[in-house]
Amino acid sequence: MRSPDEPATPMTLQQLRAFLAVAESGSFRQAARGLGVSQAGLTGSLQTLEAALGVRLLERSTRGAQLTAAGRQLLPRARLIAQETGRIRDEALQSRGSTEGGTLQVGLGPTPTAVLLQRVVPDFHARFPGVRLKLLSGFYEHLQPALQQGVIELAVTALPDEGVGPGLEARRLFRSELVVIGRPGHPAASARSLRELAACEWVLIGSPGGPGGTITRFHAEQGLPPPKVAAGCESFTQVAALVGATDWLALVPAVMVQRELLGSGIAPLRLKERAPRLHNGVVRRAGAPLTPAAAAFAAMCESCARIAAPLAGLAA
């Protein structure tokens, strides 16, 4: 016998997809068009979902469809369910060797991009030609929520000192060196100690609590006061432009300088102190099985790192 609190009808994937479509587009009309269903049918699915859950998820207004508090609470879970459903389909396709192998979404940090991208991605495509590979770039602080929400299946990136966070696990691949950069002809170009740069201003890359905090840690390890910060950036393109046009300095992965990925407007400073090194690795959701394509991509990164990292002067 059904308990009084049990919903009269179970919710379905179709209803969750209808909810996601409206929540992400903000419009019943656009959501119905995107799903290829009638607006009346879409409305019916949402009403059935709300009845099953016993809460109101969406409110209509002159500004379109607005999420209620219950709708905002459901949204991340609905996205995760949709992502996992897609992965089940992709895993089934890949396991039977289908040429239509679904999509694999991977996050890549700056250093793994410089070291592994050009080696791993072409080999992966040759092995899985039917899998559509989508790469998301960013620092770990940007990739972590995408991992936790199931937007990406794994990330290859620099790992934070404090660990990868709840619900995630990491496998280390290599350690990367960092180097201080300035423009060619910088007034402090001949400096050989971080202490000689005390009057200089710096560009932080990422948030102070993430990658941007490394330069602060570097100063602290040398017994120096915190650096003077001129600006914060979210991309190395911005860093290269600012450093190349000012007397500001920045701390960046040495491999990006070695491979001239920041252009000709920057030059490394040869300091006697060794900057903090970063561990780089593969991060995934703990306990969640990878699709065959994702498992292969992770294994290829590990294999490639054993060869490419020493060639790039990186430690295991």
Phi, psi and chi 1 to 4 in degrees:
 res  aa     phi    psi   chi1   chi2   chi3   chi4
   1 MET       -  136.3 -178.7  176.3  178.7      -
   2 ARG   -74.2  137.4 -168.4  175.2   66.9 -132.4
   3 SER   -74.2  158.5   68.1      -      -      -
   4 PRO   -60.8  -28.8  -22.5   32.3      -      -
   5 ASP   -85.7   -9.2  -64.7  -29.9      -      -
   6 GLU   -76.3  133.7 -173.9  177.7  -13.5      -
   7 PRO   -63.5  146.4   19.3  -29.7      -      -
   8 ALA   -66.5  -33.9      -      -      -      -
   9 THR  -132.6  141.2   54.9      -      -      -
  10 PRO   -75.3  150.9   28.0  -34.2      -      -
  11 MET   -79.5  153.6   60.6 -180.0  167.2      -
  12 THR  -123.3  165.5   66.4      -      -      -
  13 LEU   -62.9  -36.0  -73.9  173.1      -      -
  14 GLN   -60.2  -41.4  179.3 -176.6    3.6      -
  15 GLN   -67.4  -40.8  -66.4  161.9    5.1      -
  16 LEU   -64.7  -39.4  -73.8  176.0      -      -
  17 ARG   -64.7  -37.8  -69.3 -167.2 -177.6  104.0
  18 ALA   -63.4  -44.0      -      -      -      -
  19 PHE   -61.4  -46.0  167.0   72.3      -      -
  20 LEU   -61.8  -41.4  -77.2  172.9      -      -
  21 ALA   -62.0  -43.4      -      -      -      -
  22 VAL   -71.1  -43.0  176.0      -      -      -
  23 ALA   -61.7  -38.4      -      -      -      -
  24 GLU   -84.2  -26.6  -67.9  171.5   -6.9      -
  25 SER   -94.3  -24.5   68.4      -      -      -
  26 GLY    73.9   14.6      -      -      -      -
  27 SER  -149.4  130.5  164.6      -      -      -
  28 PHE   -65.8  -39.6  -82.1   78.9      -      -
  29 ARG   -64.7  -48.3 -179.6  178.1  -62.4  176.0
  30 GLN   -65.1  -38.6  -69.9 -177.8   28.1      -
  31 ALA   -64.3  -43.7      -      -      -      -
  32 ALA   -62.9  -42.5      -      -      -      -
  33 ARG   -62.8  -42.9 -172.8 -177.8  -58.7  120.2
  34 GLY   -65.6  -33.5      -      -      -      -
  35 LEU   -87.0  -11.5  -67.8  173.6      -      -
  36 GLY    72.5   34.6      -      -      -      -
  37 VAL  -126.6  168.4  -61.2      -      -      -
  38 SER   -76.2  155.5   68.6      -      -      -
  39 GLN   -65.0  -34.9 -166.1  168.2  -27.5      -
  40 ALA   -66.1  -39.9      -      -      -      -
  41 GLY   -65.9  -40.1      -      -      -      -
  42 LEU   -63.0  -46.5  177.8   70.8      -      -
  43 THR   -59.8  -40.7  -59.5      -      -      -
  44 GLY   -62.4  -41.3      -      -      -      -
  45 SER   -61.9  -42.7  -70.1      -      -      -
  46 LEU   -67.9  -39.6  -72.4  169.5      -      -
  47 GLN   -64.1  -38.2  -70.2  173.8  -18.3      -
  48 THR   -66.3  -38.9  -56.3      -      -      -
  49 LEU   -64.5  -44.3  176.1   60.6      -      -
  50 GLU   -63.9  -37.5  -70.8  176.1  -30.9      -
  51 ALA   -66.0  -39.8      -      -      -      -
  52 ALA   -65.3  -37.4      -      -      -      -
  53 LEU   -88.3  -19.8  -62.6  175.9      -      -
  54 GLY    75.0   22.9      -      -      -      -
  55 VAL  -139.3  159.8  -66.5      -      -      -
  56 ARG   -90.1  127.3 -172.0   80.0  169.4  169.9
  57 LEU  -102.4  -32.3  -60.3  172.4      -      -
  58 LEU  -136.4  146.8  -67.0  153.4      -      -
  59 GLU  -124.3  135.7  -63.3  -76.6   -1.0      -
  60 ARG   -89.8  140.8  -70.6 -167.7 -179.0 -169.4
  61 SER  -148.4 -179.7   71.5      -      -      -
  62 THR   -65.4  -19.1   55.0      -      -      -
  63 ARG   -92.2    4.5  -65.8  175.3  -64.4  172.7
  64 GLY   108.9 -152.3      -      -      -      -
  65 ALA   -91.4  128.1      -      -      -      -
  66 GLN  -116.8  136.9  -54.6  -67.4  -41.0      -
  67 LEU   -74.4  138.5  -72.2  171.5      -      -
  68 THR   -81.7  177.6   64.7      -      -      -
  69 ALA   -59.8  -40.8      -      -      -      -
  70 ALA   -66.6  -37.0      -      -      -      -
  71 GLY   -64.9  -41.8      -      -      -      -
  72 ARG   -64.3  -33.4  -70.2 -168.3  -65.4  -87.7
  73 GLN   -71.2  -36.0 -173.0  175.4   16.3      -
  74 LEU   -75.5  -30.1  174.8   62.3      -      -
  75 LEU   -52.8  -53.7 -176.0   58.7      -      -
  76 PRO   -63.2  -34.0   19.8  -31.0      -      -
  77 ARG   -69.5  -39.0  -67.5 -178.0  179.4  -85.9
  78 ALA   -64.3  -40.2      -      -      -      -
  79 ARG   -62.4  -42.8  -77.2  174.9  173.9  156.9
  80 LEU   -64.1  -41.4 -172.2   57.7      -      -
  81 ILE   -62.5  -42.3  -69.1  170.6      -      -
  82 ALA   -63.8  -40.7      -      -      -      -
  83 GLN   -64.0  -45.0  -68.6  -75.7  -13.6      -
  84 GLU   -66.6  -36.6  -73.2  -57.6  -51.8      -
  85 THR   -61.4  -43.0  -57.7      -      -      -
  86 GLY   -62.2  -37.6      -      -      -      -
  87 ARG   -70.0  -34.9  -68.7 -155.3  179.8  101.7
  88 ILE   -60.3  -43.5  -68.5  171.7      -      -
  89 ARG   -64.1  -45.3 -179.0 -165.8   62.6 -115.9
  90 ASP   -62.8  -41.6  -68.6  -12.2      -      -
  91 GLU   -62.7  -40.6 -175.6  170.7   -2.8      -
  92 ALA   -64.0  -42.6      -      -      -      -
  93 LEU   -64.0  -46.2  -72.3  169.5      -      -
  94 GLN   -69.1  -34.8  -66.2  160.2   15.8      -
  95 SER   -68.0  -25.0   65.2      -      -      -
  96 ARG  -102.9   13.2   66.7  172.6 -174.0 -101.6
  97 GLY    72.6   25.6      -      -      -      -
  98 SER   -65.0  144.9  171.9      -      -      -
  99 THR   -76.3  -14.7   57.1      -      -      -
 100 GLU  -105.3   79.4  -61.4  179.0   -0.7      -
 101 GLY   -90.1   17.7      -      -      -      -
 102 GLY    78.4 -155.1      -      -      -      -
 103 THR  -126.6  140.0  -60.8      -      -      -
 104 LEU  -120.0  122.4  171.5   62.3      -      -
 105 GLN  -109.2  124.9  -61.2 -166.6   87.3      -
 106 VAL  -129.3  140.6  175.1      -      -      -
 107 GLY   -97.1  139.6      -      -      -      -
 108 LEU  -129.6  128.7  -77.7  178.0      -      -
 109 GLY   -81.9  170.5      -      -      -      -
 110 PRO   -60.2  -47.6  -24.7   34.6      -      -
 111 THR   -68.3  -47.9  -60.0      -      -      -
 112 PRO   -58.2  -32.8  -28.3   37.6      -      -
 113 THR   -60.7  -44.2  -65.2      -      -      -
 114 ALA   -70.3  -33.2      -      -      -      -
 115 VAL   -93.8  -40.7  175.3      -      -      -
 116 LEU  -109.1  -28.1  -56.6  176.3      -      -
 117 LEU   -53.0  -53.1 -179.4   70.2      -      -
 118 GLN   -70.9  -13.6   72.5  -85.3   24.3      -
 119 ARG   -96.3  -46.1  -66.5  177.9  170.7   87.7
 120 VAL   -75.9  -45.7  172.0      -      -      -
 121 VAL   -62.4  -47.3  171.0      -      -      -
 122 PRO   -61.1  -39.1  -24.9   36.4      -      -
 123 ASP   -66.7  -39.1  -71.8  -12.9      -      -
 124 PHE   -63.4  -43.5  176.1   85.0      -      -
 125 HIS   -63.9  -36.9  178.3   65.6      -      -
 126 ALA   -65.8  -33.2      -      -      -      -
 127 ARG   -83.7  -34.6 -178.6  172.5  173.0 -176.0
 128 PHE  -125.3   67.8  -67.1   88.7      -      -
 129 PRO   -63.9  -23.0   24.3  -35.2      -      -
 130 GLY   -88.1   -5.0      -      -      -      -
 131 VAL   -92.1  126.4  175.3      -      -      -
 132 ARG   -84.2  113.4 -176.8 -174.3  178.5 -165.8
 133 LEU   -93.2  122.8 -178.0   62.2      -      -
 134 LYS  -116.9  123.4  -63.5  179.4   65.7  175.5
 135 LEU  -106.0  130.1  -57.9  176.1      -      -
 136 LEU  -109.7  123.7  176.5   66.4      -      -
 137 SER   -98.6  149.7  -62.5      -      -      -
 138 GLY   159.0  170.8      -      -      -      -
 139 PHE   -77.2  167.7  -60.9  114.1      -      -
 140 TYR   -57.7  -37.9 -178.7   75.5      -      -
 141 GLU   -61.0  -25.2   62.5 -164.3   81.0      -
 142 HIS   -86.7  -32.3  -54.9  130.6      -      -
 143 LEU   -82.0  -27.3  -59.6  176.9      -      -
 144 GLN   -57.5  -51.8 -179.9 -177.3    3.6      -
 145 PRO   -64.1  -32.4   17.8  -30.0      -      -
 146 ALA   -64.4  -35.4      -      -      -      -
 147 LEU   -68.5  -48.8  -85.1  167.1      -      -
 148 GLN   -64.7  -30.8  -68.2  171.8  -36.0      -
 149 GLN   -89.8   -1.2  -64.6  166.2   16.0      -
 150 GLY    79.7   10.7      -      -      -      -
 151 VAL   -67.5  -40.8  175.8      -      -      -
 152 ILE  -117.8  152.3   56.6  177.1      -      -
 153 GLU   -87.4  -31.4 -163.3  163.3   -7.0      -
 154 LEU  -155.5  164.7   53.3   85.9      -      -
 155 ALA  -135.4  143.1      -      -      -      -
 156 VAL  -117.6  109.8 -169.4      -      -      -
 157 THR  -160.8  169.1 -180.0      -      -      -
 158 ALA   -66.4  140.1      -      -      -      -
 159 LEU   -99.3  137.1  -52.9  175.7      -      -
 160 PRO   -68.3  148.7   24.9  -32.6      -      -
 161 ASP   -61.0  -32.8  -66.7  -24.7      -      -
 162 GLU   -82.5    0.4   65.5  -85.4   15.0      -
 163 GLY   104.3  169.6      -      -      -      -
 164 VAL   -86.1   -7.7  -66.3      -      -      -
 165 GLY   103.0  166.7      -      -      -      -
 166 PRO   -64.9  140.2   23.3  -33.4      -      -
 167 GLY    79.7    5.3      -      -      -      -
 168 LEU  -124.8  157.4  -59.4  174.4      -      -
 169 GLU  -139.4  152.5   60.5 -175.9   30.3      -
 170 ALA  -132.4  149.7      -      -      -      -
 171 ARG  -123.9  118.6 -178.4  177.1  179.4   85.7
 172 ARG   -71.3  143.2  -68.6 -179.6  176.8 -179.8
 173 LEU  -113.8  -52.7  -61.0 -179.6      -      -
 174 PHE  -159.7  166.1   59.5   84.9      -      -
 175 ARG  -107.4  141.3  -73.1  179.5  -66.8  174.5
 176 SER  -113.7  142.0   54.8      -      -      -
 177 GLU   -84.2  152.0  -57.1  -78.2  -11.5      -
 178 LEU  -116.2  152.0  -60.9  173.6      -      -
 179 VAL  -139.8  145.8   63.1      -      -      -
 180 VAL   -81.9  134.9  175.0      -      -      -
 181 ILE  -124.8  152.5   59.7  169.0      -      -
 182 GLY  -146.3 -177.3      -      -      -      -
 183 ARG   -78.8  155.0   65.0  173.3  176.2   81.2
 184 PRO   -58.1  134.1  -25.3   35.3      -      -
 185 GLY    81.4   14.3      -      -      -      -
 186 HIS   -57.3  141.4 -168.4  -75.3      -      -
 187 PRO   -55.8  -26.7  -25.6   33.8      -      -
 188 ALA  -103.2   20.6      -      -      -      -
 189 ALA   -59.6  -28.3      -      -      -      -
 190 SER   -88.9    0.7   60.9      -      -      -
 191 ALA   -62.5  141.3      -      -      -      -
 192 ARG  -120.9    3.5  -67.2  -63.9  175.2  -96.0
 193 SER  -140.3  145.1  170.6      -      -      -
 194 LEU   -60.3  -30.6 -173.3   63.0      -      -
 195 ARG   -62.6  -30.7 -169.7  173.0  -62.3  -86.0
 196 GLU   -70.8  -10.8  -63.0  177.2   55.7      -
 197 LEU  -101.1   15.2  -53.7  177.0      -      -
 198 ALA   -58.3  -31.1      -      -      -      -
 199 ALA   -86.3   -6.7      -      -      -      -
 200 CYS   -80.9  155.0  -65.6      -      -      -
 201 GLU  -103.0  154.3  -66.0 -178.5  -70.4      -
 202 TRP  -125.3  153.9  -64.9   77.4      -      -
 203 VAL  -104.0  123.3  178.5      -      -      -
 204 LEU   -89.1  141.1  -65.3 -171.7      -      -
 205 ILE  -109.3  113.5  -50.8  169.6      -      -
 206 GLY    86.0 -173.8      -      -      -      -
 207 SER   -79.8  155.3   69.5      -      -      -
 208 PRO   -57.6  -28.5  -26.1   35.7      -      -
 209 GLY   -83.4   -7.0      -      -      -      -
 210 GLY  -115.9 -129.5      -      -      -      -
 211 PRO   -58.9  -32.8  -22.7   33.5      -      -
 212 GLY   -64.5  -20.2      -      -      -      -
 213 GLY   -75.9  -11.1      -      -      -      -
 214 THR   -64.5  -40.2  -53.8      -      -      -
 215 ILE   -67.1  -34.0 -175.3   60.0      -      -
 216 THR   -65.7  -41.4  -58.3      -      -      -
 217 ARG   -64.6  -38.6  178.1  156.3   61.8   95.2
 218 PHE   -58.6  -46.1 -170.4   18.4      -      -
 219 HIS   -63.7  -43.5  -81.5   68.7      -      -
 220 ALA   -62.9  -39.8      -      -      -      -
 221 GLU   -64.2  -25.4  -70.9  176.3   -7.7      -
 222 GLN   -95.3    8.4  -56.4  -53.7  -43.2      -
 223 GLY    71.6   27.9      -      -      -      -
 224 LEU  -107.7  154.8  -61.5  173.1      -      -
 225 PRO   -66.9  163.9   23.0  -33.0      -      -
 226 PRO   -56.6  149.3  -23.7   34.1      -      -
 227 PRO   -69.8  156.4   27.9  -36.0      -      -
 228 LYS   -81.7  121.2  -59.7  174.7 -177.4  178.3
 229 VAL   -99.6  123.0  177.7      -      -      -
 230 ALA   -90.9  -37.2      -      -      -      -
 231 ALA  -161.8  157.6      -      -      -      -
 232 GLY  -116.1  141.7      -      -      -      -
 233 CYS  -128.1  160.8  -65.7      -      -      -
 234 GLU  -116.7    4.6  -66.2  -65.1  -23.9      -
 235 SER  -149.3  154.5   78.0      -      -      -
 236 PHE   -74.6  -21.4  -76.3   99.0      -      -
 237 THR   -63.0  -43.1  -58.1      -      -      -
 238 GLN   -65.3  -41.6  -64.5  169.3  -18.6      -
 239 VAL   -60.6  -48.6  170.3      -      -      -
 240 ALA   -61.1  -39.7      -      -      -      -
 241 ALA   -65.7  -43.0      -      -      -      -
 242 LEU   -71.6  -45.5  -72.5  173.1      -      -
 243 VAL   -64.5  -39.2  169.9      -      -      -
 244 GLY   -69.2  -18.6      -      -      -      -
 245 ALA  -110.4   -0.5      -      -      -      -
 246 THR  -136.7 -174.1   67.2      -      -      -
 247 ASP   -99.9   19.5  -74.5  -23.0      -      -
 248 TRP   -77.7  158.4  -61.1  -15.5      -      -
 249 LEU  -119.2  165.1  -57.7  173.8      -      -
 250 ALA  -150.8  159.6      -      -      -      -
 251 LEU  -113.5  117.6 -172.7   65.4      -      -
 252 VAL  -133.3  162.8  -57.2      -      -      -
 253 PRO   -59.8  130.0  -25.4   35.9      -      -
 254 ALA   -60.1  -33.7      -      -      -      -
 255 VAL   -64.6  -27.8   67.4      -      -      -
 256 MET   -70.9  -31.1  -60.7 -169.3   75.8      -
 257 VAL   -75.6  -44.1  178.2      -      -      -
 258 GLN   -58.9  -37.3  -64.4  163.7    2.9      -
 259 ARG   -95.2    9.8  -61.3 -169.2  175.3  179.6
 260 GLU    56.6   35.8  -59.7 -178.5  -16.4      -
 261 LEU   -78.7  -11.2  -62.3  179.3      -      -
 262 LEU  -102.4    7.3  -60.5  178.9      -      -
 263 GLY    85.7 -174.7      -      -      -      -
 264 SER   -94.2    1.1   58.7      -      -      -
 265 GLY   -89.1   11.3      -      -      -      -
 266 ILE  -132.8  160.0   61.3   96.6      -      -
 267 ALA  -147.7  143.1      -      -      -      -
 268 PRO   -77.6  149.1   28.5  -34.4      -      -
 269 LEU   -99.1  134.0  -84.4   64.9      -      -
 270 ARG   -92.6   83.4  -50.9  -63.7 -178.5 -176.6
 271 LEU   -89.6  149.6  -55.9 -177.6      -      -
 272 LYS   -75.1  -28.8   65.0 -179.1 -178.8 -178.8
 273 GLU   -76.9  143.3  -60.8   94.9  -12.2      -
 274 ARG   -91.2  123.3 -170.5  176.4 -157.3  173.9
 275 ALA   -68.7  157.0      -      -      -      -
 276 PRO   -55.3  142.3  -23.8   33.8      -      -
 277 ARG   -99.6  150.7  -67.8 -170.4  -69.5  177.2
 278 LEU  -111.4  135.6  -60.5  177.4      -      -
 279 HIS   -80.2  136.2  -75.6  -75.3      -      -
 280 ASN  -116.2  140.3  -67.6  -99.8      -      -
 281 GLY  -161.9 -178.0      -      -      -      -
 282 VAL   -97.2  126.6  176.1      -      -      -
 283 VAL  -116.2  138.9 -170.7      -      -      -
 284 ARG  -146.9  169.1   53.5  177.9  -70.0 -174.2
 285 ARG   -75.0  132.3  -76.7 -167.9  -65.4  134.4
 286 ALA   -66.7  132.5      -      -      -      -
 287 GLY    80.3   -7.2      -      -      -      -
 288 ALA   -93.1  121.6      -      -      -      -
 289 PRO   -66.8  140.6   24.1  -33.1      -      -
 290 LEU   -83.9  148.6  -64.5  176.0      -      -
 291 THR   -65.4  158.9   61.2      -      -      -
 292 PRO   -53.7  -39.1  -28.6   36.2      -      -
 293 ALA   -65.9  -43.3      -      -      -      -
 294 ALA   -66.5  -40.9      -      -      -      -
 295 ALA   -62.8  -40.1      -      -      -      -
 296 ALA   -66.2  -41.3      -      -      -      -
 297 PHE   -61.6  -44.1 -169.4   94.3      -      -
 298 ALA   -62.9  -43.5      -      -      -      -
 299 ALA   -64.8  -37.8      -      -      -      -
 300 MET   -67.0  -36.7  -67.1  167.4   76.1      -
 301 CYS   -63.8  -43.4  -74.8      -      -      -
 302 GLU   -63.2  -45.7  -68.6 -174.1   35.2      -
 303 SER   -63.5  -44.6  177.1      -      -      -
 304 CYS   -66.2  -37.4 -177.4      -      -      -
 305 ALA   -62.7  -34.9      -      -      -      -
 306 ARG   -64.4  -28.0  -73.9 -167.1  -69.8  -90.9
 307 ILE   -95.2  -47.1  -60.2  172.4      -      -
 308 ALA   -76.1  -35.1      -      -      -      -
 309 ALA   -61.1  -48.8      -      -      -      -
 310 PRO   -61.4  -36.5  -23.7   35.4      -      -
 311 LEU   -64.7  -29.7  -66.3  176.2      -      -
 312 ALA   -91.2    7.6      -      -      -      -
 313 GLY    76.3   25.4      -      -      -      -
 314 LEU  -104.7  144.1  -55.5  173.2      -      -
 315 ALA   -88.0  152.4      -      -      -      -
 316 ALA   -74.8      -      -      -      -      -
